[in-house]
Amino acid sequence: MNKQIEIEAAVLRRLLKHLDDNKSVQNIDLMNLAGFCRNCLSKWYMVEAEQFGVDVNYDKAREYVYGEPYDTWKGKYQPKATSEQLDAFNAKFKSE
């Protein structure tokens, strides 16, 4: 296998582990600060799988990124967004 691909795969695994180790970092905070979140990674995974002829639906992609079914993860770790978080999100993405 190409070393570049191996490195990129290792970086993705490390990013996913970092996110898993820091569940208190909420998706809305990631969106507000970086413009992407775990759900974005799931969508990117799904699109890239399709480019390789692999059928991965959104639920399976999210399960890969979250390490468990999304609804389970959400129930355990995702509190309701605060009004401040929502205001920041709407201000950042309103024009998109």
TORZA-936142 format. One record per atom (N, C-alpha, C, O): x, y, z; atom name. Coordinates in steps of 0.02 Angstrom, whole numbers, plus 32768, in hexadecimal, padded with zeros to 4 digits. Layout:
% residues N
node east=X north=Y up=Z atomo=CA $
...
***
This chain:
% residues 96
node east=802A north=7FC5 up=8000 atomo=N $
node east=8000 north=8000 up=8000 atomo=CA $
node east=802D north=803E up=8000 atomo=C $
node east=8063 north=803F up=801D atomo=O $
node east=8015 north=8070 up=7FE0 atomo=N $
node east=8038 north=80B0 up=7FDD atomo=CA $
node east=8040 north=80CE up=8022 atomo=C $
node east=800F north=80D2 up=8048 atomo=O $
node east=807D north=80E3 up=8034 atomo=N $
node east=808A north=8100 up=8076 atomo=CA $
node east=805E north=813D up=8084 atomo=C $
node east=8047 north=8146 up=80BC atomo=O $
node east=8053 north=8167 up=8052 atomo=N $
node east=8029 north=81A2 up=805B atomo=CA $
node east=7FE3 north=818E up=8071 atomo=C $
node east=7FC6 north=81AD up=809D atomo=O $
node east=7FC8 north=815C up=8051 atomo=N $
node east=7F85 north=8144 up=8063 atomo=CA $
node east=7F85 north=8128 up=80AB atomo=C $
node east=7F56 north=8134 up=80D1 atomo=O $
node east=7FB9 north=8102 up=80BC atomo=N $
node east=7FBE north=80E7 up=8100 atomo=CA $
node east=7FC0 north=8120 up=8134 atomo=C $
node east=7F9F north=811C up=8168 atomo=O $
node east=7FE7 north=8154 up=8125 atomo=N $
node east=7FEC north=818C up=8153 atomo=CA $
node east=7FA9 north=81B0 up=8159 atomo=C $
node east=7F93 north=81C0 up=8190 atomo=O $
node east=7F88 north=81BC up=8120 atomo=N $
node east=7F47 north=81DE up=8122 atomo=CA $
node east=7F14 north=81B5 up=8149 atomo=C $
node east=7EEC north=81D1 up=816F atomo=O $
node east=7F14 north=8174 up=8140 atomo=N $
node east=7EE6 north=8149 up=8165 atomo=CA $
node east=7EF4 north=814C up=81B0 atomo=C $
node east=7EC6 north=814F up=81D8 atomo=O $
node east=7F34 north=814C up=81C2 atomo=N $
node east=7F47 north=8150 up=8208 atomo=CA $
node east=7F32 north=8193 up=8226 atomo=C $
node east=7F1C north=8196 up=8260 atomo=O $
node east=7F38 north=81C8 up=8200 atomo=N $
node east=7F23 north=820A up=8218 atomo=CA $
node east=7ED8 north=820B up=8223 atomo=C $
node east=7EC1 north=8226 up=8256 atomo=O $
node east=7EB1 north=81EF up=81F6 atomo=N $
node east=7E68 north=81EC up=8200 atomo=CA $
node east=7E58 north=81C4 up=823E atomo=C $
node east=7E2E north=81DA up=8266 atomo=O $
node east=7E77 north=818B up=8247 atomo=N $
node east=7E6A north=8163 up=8284 atomo=CA $
node east=7E7C north=818B up=82C2 atomo=C $
node east=7E59 north=8188 up=82F4 atomo=O $
node east=7EB3 north=81B0 up=82BF atomo=N $
node east=7EC8 north=81D8 up=82F9 atomo=CA $
node east=7E96 north=8210 up=8307 atomo=C $
node east=7E86 north=821E up=8340 atomo=O $
node east=7E7D north=8231 up=82D2 atomo=N $
node east=7E4B north=8266 up=82DA atomo=CA $
node east=7E0B north=8249 up=82F9 atomo=C $
node east=7DEF north=8266 up=8327 atomo=O $
node east=7DF5 north=8210 up=82E0 atomo=N $
node east=7DB8 north=81F1 up=82FB atomo=CA $
node east=7DC2 north=81DD up=8344 atomo=C $
node east=7D94 north=81E4 up=836D atomo=O $
node east=7DFD north=81C4 up=8356 atomo=N $
node east=7E0B north=81B3 up=839C atomo=CA $
node east=7E0C north=81F1 up=83C6 atomo=C $
node east=7DF1 north=81F2 up=83FE atomo=O $
node east=7E2A north=8227 up=83AD atomo=N $
node east=7E2B north=8266 up=83D2 atomo=CA $
node east=7DE4 north=827F up=83DF atomo=C $
node east=7DD4 north=8294 up=8417 atomo=O $
node east=7DBA north=827D up=83AC atomo=N $
node east=7D74 north=8291 up=83B6 atomo=CA $
node east=7D51 north=8263 up=83E7 atomo=C $
node east=7D29 north=827A up=8410 atomo=O $
node east=7D5F north=8223 up=83E3 atomo=N $
node east=7D40 north=81F3 up=8411 atomo=CA $
node east=7D57 north=81FF up=8459 atomo=C $
node east=7D30 north=81F8 up=8488 atomo=O $
node east=7D96 north=8211 up=8460 atomo=N $
node east=7DB1 north=821F up=84A3 atomo=CA $
node east=7D98 north=8262 up=84BF atomo=C $
node east=7DA0 north=826F up=84FB atomo=O $
node east=7D7C north=828B up=8495 atomo=N $
node east=7D65 north=82CE up=84A9 atomo=CA $
node east=7D1C north=82D7 up=8496 atomo=C $
node east=7D09 north=8305 up=8472 atomo=O $
node east=7CF2 north=82AB up=84B0 atomo=N $
node east=7CAB north=82AC up=84A0 atomo=CA $
node east=7C89 north=82EC up=84B7 atomo=C $
node east=7C54 north=82FE up=849F atomo=O $
node east=7CA8 north=830F up=84E7 atomo=N $
node east=7C8A north=834D up=8500 atomo=CA $
node east=7C8D north=8384 up=84CC atomo=C $
node east=7C69 north=83B6 up=84D1 atomo=O $
node east=7CB8 north=837C up=8499 atomo=N $
node east=7CBA north=83AC up=8462 atomo=CA $
node east=7C7D north=839D up=8436 atomo=C $
node east=7C7A north=836A up=8415 atomo=O $
node east=7C4F north=83CB up=8436 atomo=N $
node east=7C10 north=83C1 up=8413 atomo=CA $
node east=7C16 north=83D1 up=83C8 atomo=C $
node east=7C3F north=83FB up=83B4 atomo=O $
node east=7BED north=83B0 up=83A0 atomo=N $
node east=7BEE north=83BC up=8358 atomo=CA $
node east=7BE2 north=8405 up=8348 atomo=C $
node east=7C02 north=8421 up=831B atomo=O $
node east=7BB4 north=8424 up=836B atomo=N $
node east=7BA5 north=846A up=835C atomo=CA $
node east=7BE1 north=8497 up=836A atomo=C $
node east=7BEC north=84C8 up=8347 atomo=O $
node east=7C08 north=8485 up=839D atomo=N $
node east=7C45 north=84AB up=83AC atomo=CA $
node east=7C78 north=84A1 up=8374 atomo=C $
node east=7C99 north=84D0 up=835F atomo=O $
node east=7C7F north=8463 up=835D atomo=N $
node east=7CAC north=8455 up=8325 atomo=CA $
node east=7C97 north=847D up=82E7 atomo=C $
node east=7CC1 north=849B up=82C5 atomo=O $
node east=7C56 north=847D up=82DA atomo=N $
node east=7C3D north=84A3 up=82A0 atomo=CA $
node east=7C4C north=84ED up=82A7 atomo=C $
node east=7C63 north=850E up=8278 atomo=O $
node east=7C3F north=8507 up=82E2 atomo=N $
node east=7C49 north=854F up=82EE atomo=CA $
node east=7C92 north=8562 up=82E9 atomo=C $
node east=7CA2 north=8599 up=82D1 atomo=O $
node east=7CBE north=8537 up=82FF atomo=N $
node east=7D06 north=8547 up=82FF atomo=CA $
node east=7D29 north=8533 up=82BF atomo=C $
node east=7D53 north=8558 up=82A6 atomo=O $
node east=7D18 north=84F9 up=82A4 atomo=N $
node east=7D3F north=84DD up=826D atomo=CA $
node east=7D18 north=84D4 up=822C atomo=C $
node east=7D36 north=84C7 up=81F7 atomo=O $
node east=7CD6 north=84DB up=822F atomo=N $
node east=7CAE north=84D3 up=81F3 atomo=CA $
node east=7CA2 north=848B up=81DF atomo=C $
node east=7C8A north=847E up=81A8 atomo=O $
node east=7CB1 north=845B up=820B atomo=N $
node east=7CA1 north=8415 up=81FF atomo=CA $
node east=7C96 north=83F3 up=8242 atomo=C $
node east=7CAA north=840C up=8277 atomo=O $
node east=7C76 north=83B9 up=8240 atomo=N $
node east=7C6A north=8393 up=827D atomo=CA $
node east=7C6C north=8349 up=826E atomo=C $
node east=7C7E north=8335 up=8237 atomo=O $
node east=7C5A north=8321 up=829F atomo=N $
node east=7C5B north=82D8 up=8296 atomo=CA $
node east=7C2B north=82C4 up=825D atomo=C $
node east=7C3A north=8296 up=8237 atomo=O $
node east=7BF2 north=82E5 up=8259 atomo=N $
node east=7BC3 north=82D4 up=8223 atomo=CA $
node east=7BE0 north=82E5 up=81DF atomo=C $
node east=7BD4 north=82C0 up=81AF atomo=O $
node east=7C06 north=831B up=81DA atomo=N $
node east=7C27 north=832B up=819B atomo=CA $
node east=7C59 north=82F4 up=8189 atomo=C $
node east=7C5B north=82DF up=814F atomo=O $
node east=7C80 north=82DE up=81B9 atomo=N $
node east=7CAE north=82A7 up=81AC atomo=CA $
node east=7C89 north=8269 up=8194 atomo=C $
node east=7CA1 north=8246 up=8167 atomo=O $
node east=7C4F north=825C up=81B0 atomo=N $
node east=7C27 north=8223 up=819B atomo=CA $
node east=7C11 north=822B up=8152 atomo=C $
node east=7C14 north=81FC up=812B atomo=O $
node east=7BFB north=8267 up=8140 atomo=N $
node east=7BE6 north=8273 up=80FB atomo=CA $
node east=7C21 north=826D up=80CB atomo=C $
node east=7C1A north=8251 up=8095 atomo=O $
node east=7C5A north=8287 up=80DF atomo=N $
node east=7C96 north=8281 up=80B5 atomo=CA $
node east=7CAA north=8238 up=80AC atomo=C $
node east=7CBC north=8224 up=8075 atomo=O $
node east=7CA5 north=8212 up=80E2 atomo=N $
node east=7CB4 north=81CA up=80DE atomo=CA $
node east=7C86 north=81A8 up=80AD atomo=C $
node east=7C9C north=8180 up=8083 atomo=O $
node east=7C46 north=81B7 up=80B1 atomo=N $
node east=7C15 north=8198 up=8085 atomo=CA $
node east=7C22 north=81AA up=803C atomo=C $
node east=7C1F north=817E up=8011 atomo=O $
node east=7C31 north=81E9 up=802E atomo=N $
node east=7C3F north=81FF up=7FE9 atomo=CA $
node east=7C7E north=81DE up=7FCE atomo=C $
node east=7C7F north=81C6 up=7F95 atomo=O $
node east=7CB3 north=81DB up=7FF6 atomo=N $
node east=7CF1 north=81BD up=7FE0 atomo=CA $
node east=7CE9 north=8172 up=7FD5 atomo=C $
node east=7D06 north=8156 up=7FA7 atomo=O $
node east=7CC3 north=8151 up=8000 atomo=N $
node east=7CB6 north=8109 up=7FF6 atomo=CA $
node east=7C95 north=80FE up=7FB3 atomo=C $
node east=7CA6 north=80D0 up=7F8F atomo=O $
node east=7C65 north=8129 up=7FA4 atomo=N $
node east=7C42 north=8123 up=7F63 atomo=CA $
node east=7C72 north=812A up=7F29 atomo=C $
node east=7C6A north=8108 up=7EF6 atomo=O $
node east=7CA3 north=8157 up=7F30 atomo=N $
node east=7CD5 north=8160 up=7EFA atomo=CA $
node east=7CFD north=8120 up=7EED atomo=C $
node east=7D17 north=8116 up=7EB6 atomo=O $
node east=7D01 north=80F5 up=7F20 atomo=N $
node east=7D24 north=80B5 up=7F19 atomo=CA $
node east=7CF4 north=807C up=7F0B atomo=C $
node east=7D08 north=8041 up=7F0D atomo=O $
node east=7CB6 north=808C up=7EFE atomo=N $
node east=7C84 north=8059 up=7EEE atomo=CA $
node east=7C6B north=8033 up=7F2A atomo=C $
node east=7C50 north=7FFB up=7F23 atomo=O $
node east=7C73 north=804F up=7F66 atomo=N $
node east=7C5C north=802F up=7FA3 atomo=CA $
node east=7C1E north=8054 up=7FBB atomo=C $
node east=7C1F north=8091 up=7FC5 atomo=O $
node east=7BE8 north=802E up=7FC5 atomo=N $
node east=7BA9 north=804C up=7FDB atomo=CA $
node east=7BA8 north=8050 up=8027 atomo=C $
node east=7BA2 north=801E up=8049 atomo=O $
node east=7BAE north=808D up=8040 atomo=N $
node east=7BAB north=8099 up=8088 atomo=CA $
node east=7B74 north=80CD up=8094 atomo=C $
node east=7B7A north=8106 up=807C atomo=O $
node east=7B40 north=80BB up=80B7 atomo=N $
node east=7B0B north=80ED up=80C4 atomo=CA $
node east=7B20 north=811A up=80FD atomo=C $
node east=7B51 north=810E up=8120 atomo=O $
node east=7AFA north=814F up=8106 atomo=N $
node east=7B0B north=8182 up=8138 atomo=CA $
node east=7B0D north=8166 up=817F atomo=C $
node east=7B39 north=8177 up=81A6 atomo=O $
node east=7ADE north=813A up=818F atomo=N $
node east=7ADD north=811C up=81D2 atomo=CA $
node east=7B1C north=80F4 up=81DF atomo=C $
node east=7B39 north=80F8 up=8215 atomo=O $
node east=7B31 north=80CD up=81AF atomo=N $
node east=7B6F north=80A4 up=81B7 atomo=CA $
node east=7BAC north=80D1 up=81BA atomo=C $
node east=7BDA north=80C4 up=81E0 atomo=O $
node east=7BAD north=8106 up=8193 atomo=N $
node east=7BE6 north=8135 up=8195 atomo=CA $
node east=7BE9 north=8156 up=81D9 atomo=C $
node east=7C1F north=815E up=81F5 atomo=O $
node east=7BB1 north=816B up=81F3 atomo=N $
node east=7BB0 north=818A up=8236 atomo=CA $
node east=7BC5 north=8158 up=826B atomo=C $
node east=7BE8 north=816A up=829B atomo=O $
node east=7BB0 north=811A up=8264 atomo=N $
node east=7BC5 north=80E7 up=8295 atomo=CA $
node east=7C11 north=80DF up=8294 atomo=C $
node east=7C30 north=80D5 up=82C8 atomo=O $
node east=7C2F north=80E2 up=8259 atomo=N $
node east=7C78 north=80DE up=8253 atomo=CA $
node east=7C98 north=811A up=8277 atomo=C $
node east=7CC7 north=8111 up=829E atomo=O $
node east=7C7F north=8155 up=826A atomo=N $
node east=7C9D north=8192 up=8287 atomo=CA $
node east=7C91 north=8196 up=82D2 atomo=C $
node east=7CBF north=81A6 up=82F8 atomo=O $
node east=7C55 north=8187 up=82E8 atomo=N $
node east=7C43 north=818D up=832F atomo=CA $
node east=7C58 north=8151 up=8359 atomo=C $
node east=7C5D north=8155 up=8396 atomo=O $
node east=7C65 north=8119 up=8338 atomo=N $
node east=7C79 north=80DD up=835D atomo=CA $
node east=7C3E north=80B6 up=8378 atomo=C $
node east=7C48 north=8084 up=839B atomo=O $
node east=7C02 north=80CC up=8369 atomo=N $
node east=7BC4 north=80AA up=837E atomo=CA $
node east=7B8B north=80CB up=8358 atomo=C $
node east=7B95 north=8100 up=8339 atomo=O $
node east=7B50 north=80AE up=8358 atomo=N $
node east=7B19 north=80CE up=8335 atomo=CA $
node east=7B10 north=8117 up=834D atomo=C $
node east=7B16 north=8125 up=8388 atomo=O $
node east=7B02 north=8142 up=831E atomo=N $
node east=7AFD north=818A up=832D atomo=CA $
node east=7ACA north=8199 up=8364 atomo=C $
node east=7AD9 north=81BF up=8392 atomo=O $
node east=7A90 north=817B up=835F atomo=N $
node east=7A5C north=8189 up=8391 atomo=CA $
node east=7A72 north=8175 up=83D7 atomo=C $
node east=7A61 north=8197 up=8408 atomo=O $
node east=7A98 north=813F up=83DD atomo=N $
node east=7AB3 north=812A up=841D atomo=CA $
node east=7AE5 north=815E up=8436 atomo=C $
node east=7AE2 north=8174 up=8470 atomo=O $
node east=7B14 north=8172 up=840B atomo=N $
node east=7B46 north=81A4 up=841D atomo=CA $
node east=7B25 north=81E5 up=8431 atomo=C $
node east=7B36 north=8203 up=8465 atomo=O $
node east=7AF5 north=81FB up=8409 atomo=N $
node east=7AD3 north=823A up=8416 atomo=CA $
node east=7AAF north=8239 up=845A atomo=C $
node east=7AB2 north=8269 up=847F atomo=O $
node east=7A8F north=8202 up=8469 atomo=N $
node east=7A6C north=81FC up=84A9 atomo=CA $
node east=7A9B north=81FE up=84E5 atomo=C $
node east=7A88 north=8217 up=851A atomo=O $
node east=7AD7 north=81E5 up=84DD atomo=N $
node east=7B08 north=81E3 up=8513 atomo=CA $
node east=7B30 north=8224 up=851A atomo=C $
node east=7B40 north=8238 up=8552 atomo=O $
node east=7B40 north=8245 up=84E2 atomo=N $
node east=7B73 north=8279 up=84E5 atomo=CA $
node east=7B5E north=82BE up=84CB atomo=C $
node east=7B83 north=82EE up=84D5 atomo=O $
node east=7B26 north=82C3 up=84AA atomo=N $
node east=7B15 north=8303 up=848A atomo=CA $
node east=7ADC north=8327 up=84AE atomo=C $
node east=7AA2 north=8314 up=84A6 atomo=O $
node east=7AEC north=835A up=84D5 atomo=N $
node east=7AB7 north=8381 up=84F4 atomo=CA $
node east=7A97 north=83AF up=84C0 atomo=C $
node east=7AB1 north=83B8 up=848A atomo=O $
node east=7A5F north=83CA up=84D3 atomo=N $
node east=7A3D north=83FA up=84A7 atomo=CA $
node east=7A6A north=8437 up=849F atomo=C $
node east=7A88 north=844F up=84CF atomo=O $
node east=7A6E north=8451 up=8462 atomo=N $
node east=7A97 north=848C up=8454 atomo=CA $
node east=7A7C north=84C8 up=847A atomo=C $
node east=7A3F north=84D1 up=8481 atomo=O $
node east=7AAA north=84F1 up=8491 atomo=N $
node east=7A95 north=852D up=84B5 atomo=CA $
node east=7A81 north=8562 up=8482 atomo=C $
node east=7A90 north=855D up=8447 atomo=O $
node east=7A5E north=8595 up=849A atomo=N $
node east=7A4B north=85CC up=846D atomo=CA $
node east=7A89 north=85EF up=8451 atomo=C $
node east=7A88 north=8606 up=8418 atomo=O $
node east=7ABD north=85F4 up=8479 atomo=N $
node east=7AFB north=8613 up=8462 atomo=CA $
node east=7B1B north=85EA up=842A atomo=C $
node east=7B32 north=8606 up=83F8 atomo=O $
node east=7B1C north=85A9 up=8431 atomo=N $
node east=7B38 north=857E up=83FD atomo=CA $
node east=7B0F north=8584 up=83BD atomo=C $
node east=7B2B north=8589 up=8386 atomo=O $
node east=7ACD north=8584 up=83C4 atomo=N $
node east=7AA2 north=858A up=8389 atomo=CA $
node east=7AA9 north=85CE up=8368 atomo=C $
node east=7AA9 north=85D2 up=832A atomo=O $
node east=7AAE north=8603 up=838F atomo=N $
node east=7AB7 north=8646 up=8373 atomo=CA $
node east=7AF8 north=8649 up=834B atomo=C $
node east=7AFA north=8665 up=8314 atomo=O $
node east=7B2F north=862D up=8368 atomo=N $
node east=7B6F north=862E up=8345 atomo=CA $
node east=7B6B north=8605 up=8305 atomo=C $
node east=7B87 north=8619 up=82D2 atomo=O $
node east=7B4A north=85CC up=8308 atomo=N $
node east=7B42 north=85A2 up=82CD atomo=CA $
node east=7B1A north=85C7 up=8297 atomo=C $
node east=7B2F north=85C9 up=825D atomo=O $
node east=7AE2 north=85E4 up=82AA atomo=N $
node east=7AB9 north=8607 up=8279 atomo=CA $
node east=7ADD north=8644 up=825B atomo=C $
node east=7AD4 north=8653 up=8220 atomo=O $
node east=7B04 north=8666 up=8283 atomo=N $
node east=7B29 north=869F up=826A atomo=CA $
node east=7B5E north=8689 up=8238 atomo=C $
node east=7B6B north=86AB up=8206 atomo=O $
node east=7B7D north=8650 up=8245 atomo=N $
node east=7BB3 north=8639 up=8219 atomo=CA $
node east=7B99 north=861B up=81D9 atomo=C $
node east=7BB7 north=8625 up=81A4 atomo=O $
node east=7B61 north=85F7 up=81DC atomo=N $
node east=7B49 north=85D1 up=81A2 atomo=CA $
node east=7B09 north=85EC up=8183 atomo=C $
node east=7AED north=85CD up=8157 atomo=O $
node east=7AF2 north=8625 up=819B atomo=N $
node east=7AB3 north=8642 up=8181 atomo=CA $
node east=7AB5 north=864E up=8136 atomo=C $
node east=7A85 north=8641 up=8113 atomo=O $
node east=7AED north=8668 up=811D atomo=N $
node east=7AF1 north=867A up=80D6 atomo=CA $
node east=7B00 north=863F up=80A9 atomo=C $
node east=7AFF north=8647 up=806C atomo=O $
node east=7B0E north=8605 up=80C5 atomo=N $
node east=7B1F north=85CB up=809B atomo=CA $
node east=7AE2 north=85A6 up=8083 atomo=C $
node east=7AE8 north=8575 up=805F atomo=O $
***
